[in-house]
Amino acid sequence: MYRIQSLHIYPLKSGRGLSRQHMVLDRFGPLGDRRWMLVDDHGRFVSQRDLPIMTRLNAVPGDSDIELSIDGYSLVVATPAPNHPAHVSIWSDEVTARDAGDEAAQWLSEQFGRSLRLVYMGEECQRRVDTEYAHRGETVSFADGFPLLLVSAASLETLNSRLTQPVALDRFRPNLVVAGCGAHAEDEWRRIRIGSVEFDLAKPCSRCAVPSLDQMTGEKHPEILRALASYRRGTDRQIYFGQNLVYASGGDITVGDAVEVLEAR
C-alpha cells in the first residue's frame, strides 16, 4: 500500500521548508505554504534561481506574523493589512499582494546586498491555476503554478543510485512524499485519494536549476541535473521529476495516510 511518508510547506517562496505531521489544505494549497514572497524594485518575484543564498533563509510563521532568520540574524514581521497593497508579478501572473513595510525591506536588503521587499498574499487575492490543467477555478499561492507537488521516495532513490553523493528530497521542494510505490510510479497516476481529498495529477513538474542547489548552503552541484537529464528528459527537452496536483475542495492529510490510485493514465 502506498502511504504519505512526509509532508512539507515553504512559508516563504524559495526559503527553507518546514516538515509537518499534519497538513490542512485551503484554496491556496497547504495552509501557510508560499503565502510570503520576496520581490525586487519592479515588483518581480525573486527566488533561488537568481539568489541562491535564499536557501539559508528560514521563515517560521506565527498566528499573525512571520519570523525571518539567516546566519544568526532574525526579524519578526507582522502580517500586513489589506490597506497596504503591492502590485507584484510572478511568472506571467500579475496579482495584488500586501506590502510588509519598510523595516522588513531594509532588513532583507541588508542581508542580501540588493534592494528587496517582502509581500504577503492575503485572502482577498485570486491567482488562478492555469486553466489548461485546472478547470474548476482553482487558485494557488505564490507557488510556481500549482497548489501541490508530489514526489515518490523511490524516485529519489533511483536518482541517488546515479550520483556519487546522494542528495535529500528537499532539493525538489515537494509538499507530499509518497512511499511504497516504484520509482516514478506517480507519472502513471491520473487521480488519487488521500484521506477524504481527491486530487488530479495535472502535469509533470519540469525542473529548473533549483535541484542543483544545496538547500542548506546554496552551493551549486550541476551533476544532479546532468544525472536527471540522462534519463528524465522529455521530448520537449525539459527535465521532469514529480507531479503537480490540483484539487476541488480542501481537507486534511496526515503522515501515514494511505494513497489510493483512483485512475491511471
ZIHU-V911985 format. One record per residue. PHI is phi in degrees with one decimal (NA if undefined). PSI is psi in whole degrees, 0 to 359 (* if undefined). Layout:
<<PHI,PSI> <PHI,PSI>>
//
This chain:
<<NA,139> <-82.3,142> <-141.8,159> <-74.4,118> <-86.4,321> <-157.4,158> <-128.6,145> <-144.8,143> <-126.9,161> <-132.6,88> <-55.0,320> <-110.0,126> <-54.0,126> <72.4,6> <-86.3,179> <-65.8,151> <-88.8,166> <-125.7,135> <-83.8,147> <-133.8,143> <-82.5,334> <-138.0,142> <-133.5,132> <-103.7,134> <-102.6,125> <-113.0,196> <-74.8,349> <-92.0,340> <131.8,209> <-61.2,138> <-56.3,126> <84.2,7> <-91.7,120> <53.2,42> <-88.9,349> <-114.7,152> <-157.2,150> <-94.4,142> <-133.0,159> <-90.6,190> <-64.9,342> <-98.4,5> <78.9,10> <-84.9,137> <-62.4,148> <-119.6,135> <-139.2,182> <-60.8,339> <-60.1,321> <-113.3,357> <-142.8,74> <-56.6,335> <-63.3,346> <-60.5,342> <-60.1,339> <-95.4,1> <-91.5,116> <-90.6,144> <-140.8,113> <-117.9,113> <-77.5,144> <-109.9,193> <-66.1,325> <-141.7,25> <-159.9,182> <-142.3,139> <-102.3,121> <-100.9,141> <-151.0,145> <-156.9,129> <51.0,40> <89.2,355> <-105.3,142> <-143.6,160> <-153.5,134> <-99.2,128> <-119.5,125> <-70.7,145> <-62.6,122> <-70.3,154> <-82.0,162> <-62.8,342> <-83.8,17> <-123.3,66> <-70.8,150> <-139.4,124> <-89.6,115> <-127.4,162> <-126.2,139> <-135.5,116> <52.0,238> <-94.9,4> <-93.5,138> <-112.8,122> <-134.5,159> <-100.9,113> <-105.2,195> <-119.6,133> <-81.4,134> <-87.5,2> <102.8,168> <-72.6,326> <-61.7,314> <-64.0,319> <-62.2,317> <-65.9,316> <-61.2,312> <-64.3,319> <-63.1,323> <-69.3,320> <-68.1,323> <-105.1,355> <69.7,25> <-155.3,160> <-73.5,120> <-138.9,153> <-130.7,156> <-106.6,132> <-128.1,159> <-128.7,141> <-93.6,110> <-83.9,172> <-61.0,336> <-75.4,347> <-75.4,141> <-128.0,95> <-110.2,113> <-80.4,145> <-71.7,145> <-50.1,121> <-68.9,350> <-66.0,334> <-117.1,343> <-130.7,130> <-121.3,12> <-121.1,22> <74.2,24> <-60.2,145> <-114.6,166> <-144.9,157> <-77.8,212> <-84.7,13> <-59.4,161> <-55.2,321> <-166.4,343> <-134.5,154> <-67.1,332> <-144.1,148> <-123.6,127> <-113.0,137> <-137.4,145> <-93.6,146> <-61.7,326> <-67.2,330> <-63.2,319> <-67.2,321> <-60.2,320> <-65.1,317> <-61.3,314> <-63.3,333> <-68.1,345> <-102.6,1> <-111.5,149> <-74.8,329> <-123.0,116> <-64.3,153> <-120.2,163> <-92.8,161> <-66.6,342> <-62.3,341> <-58.6,330> <-101.8,357> <50.3,53> <-79.0,160> <-93.8,322> <-122.9,129> <-116.5,125> <-107.8,135> <-114.5,157> <101.0,349> <-104.8,172> <-78.1,168> <-60.3,128> <60.9,23> <-60.2,331> <-60.5,338> <-64.9,337> <-97.0,359> <-91.9,140> <-107.7,319> <-139.5,140> <-135.3,164> <-127.0,133> <-127.3,117> <61.4,234> <-98.3,4> <-104.8,131> <-102.7,139> <-124.9,144> <-98.4,134> <-87.0,103> <-72.9,312> <-166.5,156> <-64.2,153> <-91.8,116> <-79.3,139> <-104.3,139> <-98.5,207> <-79.4,348> <-57.8,318> <-60.1,342> <-80.8,354> <-96.8,129> <-64.2,123> <-77.7,2> <-104.8,329> <-118.1,337> <85.3,359> <-66.9,139> <-95.5,137> <-128.5,88> <-60.8,338> <-62.7,337> <-66.0,312> <-68.1,327> <-64.0,318> <-64.8,316> <-61.5,318> <-61.6,333> <-69.7,342> <-144.5,0> <-125.5,23> <-89.6,130> <-83.7,176> <-65.2,340> <-87.2,5> <76.7,2> <-81.0,153> <-99.0,130> <-119.0,139> <-158.2,114> <94.0,172> <-130.9,138> <-85.6,136> <-117.0,149> <-130.4,162> <-152.4,156> <-86.5,326> <-142.0,154> <-76.6,183> <169.7,203> <-127.9,145> <-131.8,140> <-128.9,145> <-53.8,132> <99.4,347> <-59.3,145> <-72.9,145> <-111.6,112> <-104.3,125> <-83.2,114> <-88.1,329> <-153.6,132> <-102.8,164> <-79.6,*>>
//
